[in-house]
Amino acid sequence: MSVKIGDHIDLGNFPLLLAPMEDVSDPPFRYVCKQNGVDMMYTEFISSEGLIRDAAKSRQKLDIFEYERPIGIQIFGSEIEHMRQSSEICSLANPDLIDINYGCPVKNVVCKGAGSSLLQDVDKMVAMTKAVVEATHLPVTVKTRLGWDDNTKNVYEVAERLQDVGIKALSIHGRTRAQMYKGQADWSMIRDVKRNPRIKIPIFGNGDIDSVEKAAAWRQEFEVDGIMIGRASIGYPWIFREIKHFFETGQRLEGPTIVERVEVCRTHLTKSIEWKGEKTGIFEMRRHYANYFKGIPNFKEYRMKLVGLQSHHEIHEVLDEIQHQFTEEII
Ligand SMILES: Cc1cc2nc3c(=O)[nH]c(=O)nc-3n(C[C@H](O)[C@H](O)[C@H](O)COP(=O)(O)O)c2cc1C
């Protein structure tokens, strides 16, 4: 059965979503995930205050490209009126949907009453969501957590009430705010939400999916409509194609060769430069090298070289060297 968000977004059977990730899920990273079969993606979260002030950082995060569709712009904030206005601003950027962040656990977001903080005030969350829904012609979705802490796991109520004010899908990270990223994600409440006969919208499970086996097992066990993957895709966008291939054929794909790793790294770098210019593009790429070559013995020396270089020609030369060196070693 095809999973639909609103009337127009058809994600096919059991979609895989790229989680919104600040400083990670920017257009260059999204490009390599798209190449590897992800079904839907989101921007990094964008501050509603920033959007209204027209801050450069927030505006740049609105950049989306045709080939990325379907794509959602994610917003967060604490003021209902600012979220309403942001919804209008985001709609002009023409994404496929708008997603609201009620999950971010980070102190300086929560302190201001945004992100997962709204889990402590469901009435306000509902009013905010309603305002965003009414301000746009686009489908609105929400990403949240199980609740604020162990004593107040309220996602069941949250799901019903947000569906009632018109959201079209809900992604649930199987942790509370108090857990931050610690411990194991618990998807059993996500299954409870999915089993609630009142819930008609797609429910996406999120948290700790880091292998084909886990994706297959948790799909079965927790009955979600699709899976959202964050950290495991960083430096490993192949996770999407590996999971998809497994679901389609029952067979495990081989992991990427060194040639593929180098290739994707080059593409990511090229897209980064195209998007942000040579200087910033090269600078922002530095955090990704170690991830692309995880598990390769003695990579540190190459990483040190890569992060010290200022010109993309030199970086490509080092990538040539890596390809050469490790292809030979593996042979
Ligand atoms: C570096 C980083 C940045 C993140 N930024 C966002 C964000 O902007 N918006 C959001 O809803 N969640 C954000 N998250 C949370 C992820 O979307 C996801 O819920 C979380 O990482 C759990 O999924 P995973 O175990 O597959 O990584 C971020 C997570 C990480 C690691």
Ligand as a Chemical Component Dictionary entry (heavy atoms), coordinates in Angstrom:
data_LIG
# 
_chem_comp.id                   LIG 
_chem_comp.type                 NON-POLYMER 
_chem_comp.pdbx_formal_charge   0 
_chem_comp.three_letter_code    LIG 
# 
loop_
_chem_comp_atom.comp_id 
_chem_comp_atom.atom_id 
_chem_comp_atom.alt_atom_id 
_chem_comp_atom.type_symbol 
_chem_comp_atom.charge 
_chem_comp_atom.model_Cartn_x 
_chem_comp_atom.model_Cartn_y 
_chem_comp_atom.model_Cartn_z 
_chem_comp_atom.pdbx_ordinal 
LIG C1  C1  C 0 23.600 16.375 14.183 1  
LIG C2  C2  C 0 22.116 16.256 14.409 2  
LIG C3  C3  C 0 21.295 17.316 14.093 3  
LIG C4  C4  C 0 19.910 17.199 14.272 4  
LIG N1  N1  N 0 19.105 18.242 13.897 5  
LIG C5  C5  C 0 17.751 18.061 13.910 6  
LIG C6  C6  C 0 16.884 19.047 13.341 7  
LIG O1  O1  O 0 17.325 20.075 12.813 8  
LIG N2  N2  N 0 15.550 18.804 13.406 9  
LIG C7  C7  C 0 15.020 17.664 13.960 10 
LIG O2  O2  O 0 13.800 17.479 13.973 11 
LIG N3  N3  N 0 15.827 16.736 14.498 12 
LIG C8  C8  C 0 17.166 16.901 14.462 13 
LIG N4  N4  N 0 17.971 15.900 14.920 14 
LIG C9  C9  C 0 17.359 14.632 15.380 15 
LIG C10 C10 C 0 17.245 13.644 14.215 16 
LIG O3  O3  O 0 16.375 14.130 13.216 17 
LIG C11 C11 C 0 16.751 12.268 14.703 18 
LIG O4  O4  O 0 15.496 12.434 15.305 19 
LIG C12 C12 C 0 17.681 11.632 15.723 20 
LIG O5  O5  O 0 19.031 11.732 15.306 21 
LIG C13 C13 C 0 17.324 10.166 15.956 22 
LIG O6  O6  O 0 17.394 9.426  14.750 23 
LIG P1  P1  P 0 18.679 8.517  14.384 24 
LIG O7  O7  O 0 18.891 7.571  15.530 25 
LIG O8  O8  O 0 18.304 7.828  13.123 26 
LIG O9  O9  O 0 19.837 9.454  14.241 27 
LIG C14 C14 C 0 19.357 16.009 14.796 28 
LIG C15 C15 C 0 20.203 14.948 15.121 29 
LIG C16 C16 C 0 21.565 15.054 14.934 30 
LIG C17 C17 C 0 22.447 13.878 15.274 31 
# 
loop_
_chem_comp_bond.comp_id 
_chem_comp_bond.atom_id_1 
_chem_comp_bond.atom_id_2 
_chem_comp_bond.value_order 
_chem_comp_bond.pdbx_ordinal 
LIG C1  C2  SING 1  
LIG C2  C3  SING 2  
LIG C2  C16 DOUB 3  
LIG C3  C4  DOUB 4  
LIG C4  N1  SING 5  
LIG C4  C14 SING 6  
LIG N1  C5  DOUB 7  
LIG C5  C6  SING 8  
LIG C5  C8  SING 9  
LIG C6  O1  DOUB 10 
LIG C6  N2  SING 11 
LIG N2  C7  SING 12 
LIG C7  O2  DOUB 13 
LIG C7  N3  SING 14 
LIG N3  C8  DOUB 15 
LIG C8  N4  SING 16 
LIG N4  C9  SING 17 
LIG N4  C14 SING 18 
LIG C9  C10 SING 19 
LIG C10 O3  SING 20 
LIG C10 C11 SING 21 
LIG C11 O4  SING 22 
LIG C11 C12 SING 23 
LIG C12 O5  SING 24 
LIG C12 C13 SING 25 
LIG C13 O6  SING 26 
LIG O6  P1  SING 27 
LIG P1  O7  DOUB 28 
LIG P1  O8  SING 29 
LIG P1  O9  SING 30 
LIG C14 C15 DOUB 31 
LIG C15 C16 SING 32 
LIG C16 C17 SING 33 
# 
